[in-house]
Amino acid sequence: MITGPTASGKSQLTLELSRHLDAEIISADSAQVYRGMDVGSAKPDAATLAEVKHHLIDIRDPDDPYSAADFRKDCIALVSRIQGEGKLPIISGGTMLYLKRLKEGLADLPAADPDIRAEILGEAEEHGWAHVHDELKNVDPESSKRIRPSDPQRLQRALEVF
């Protein structure tokens, strides 16, 4: 695994190693998974992609979310397949949430429910996120201490799980 901050040389190092070690590269970059999101994502060009096999690049449209859970599942399967072919998998990128979930696993939580999310969003639009936070206080006081009223994504997910 090769990771580090933006513009630290991860891509070049990974590419050089893969040329010498018969390796395939698994991208751990949350922008590179999306087709059309090329500016600012440091995606490899067509010549580089033809020279060294890359995975998890341009696999989703921007309106099709790709989660850390998706990354973990895909990455584990790719590592197994690449190793099974006698090659070295190199995981490279700077999306620390992906890498943390790969290393530590995931909590066993229910999948997202669009109907429940829409209901919570409707309540927030009508009454505000502070009201939604008050509801969380009533059903899960512990989570309400960790999640701020100004964090709608986490508020919504906490209530959705409840």
C-alpha positions, -999 to +999 in steps of 0.1 A: +000+000+000+013+034-010-005+064+005+002+100+013-010+136+007-019+150-027+010+157-050+035+136-028+045+113-057+023+083-049+013+077-085+048+079-100+063+056-073+035+031-077+039+032-115+077+026-112+073-002-087+046-019-109+069-018-139+096-037-120+075-061-099+049-074-123+022-056-103-013-043-109-025-011-093-056-007-073-067+029-070-077+041-035-088+075-048-124+086-043-124+109-073-108+085-098-136+059-095-159+084-113-161+087-151-157+123-163-141+135-131-107+139-147-097+175-138-078+176-105-080+138-099-045+129-113-060+100-133-035+081-153-035+089-190-045+063-216-008+053-223-002+046-186-034+026-183-024+006-214+011-001-200+002-011-164-032-026-154-052-003-131-083-010-112-112+010-097-107+039-122-138+052-142-160+025-128-190+046-118-210+076-131-209+106-108-246+101-099-239+065-088-224+067-053-193+047-044-188+041-007-160+030+015-179-003+019-179-007-019-142+000-020-135-025+007-155-053-010-140-045-045-104-041-032-104-074-013-118-093-043-092-076-066-063-084-042-073-120-041-076-123-079-044-105-087-024-126-062-041-157-076-026-148-110+009-146-094+011-108-095+016-082-068-014-059-061-003-024-051-030-003-035-023+034-040-042+065-032-049+091-006-085+085+004-079+077+040-115+066+047-112+039+021-079+027+035-091+028+071-122+008+062-100-017+043-078-022+073-103-020+101-135-033+085-170-019+088-197-017+114-226-040+107-252-014+099-283-016+077-281-004+041-293+031+032-330+034+028-340+062+003-376+064+017-364+070+053-338+095+041-364+114+021-387+115+052-358+129+074-348+154+047-385+165+044-386+170+082-354+190+080-367+212+052-399+219+071-385+223+107-347+227+103-317+205+112-318+217+148-352+201+152-339+169+136-310+170+161-335+173+189-352+141+176-319+123+177-314+135+213-347+117+222-339+084+205-301+082+208-287+107+233-252+093+230-250+099+192-265+133+196-235+143+218-211+133+190-231+147+160-236+184+156-268+200+144-247+214+116-238+179+103-269+169+083-253+138+067-244+122+100-277+133+116-297+118+088-277+085+089-280+082+127-318+086+125-320+063+095-302+035+114-324+041+144 
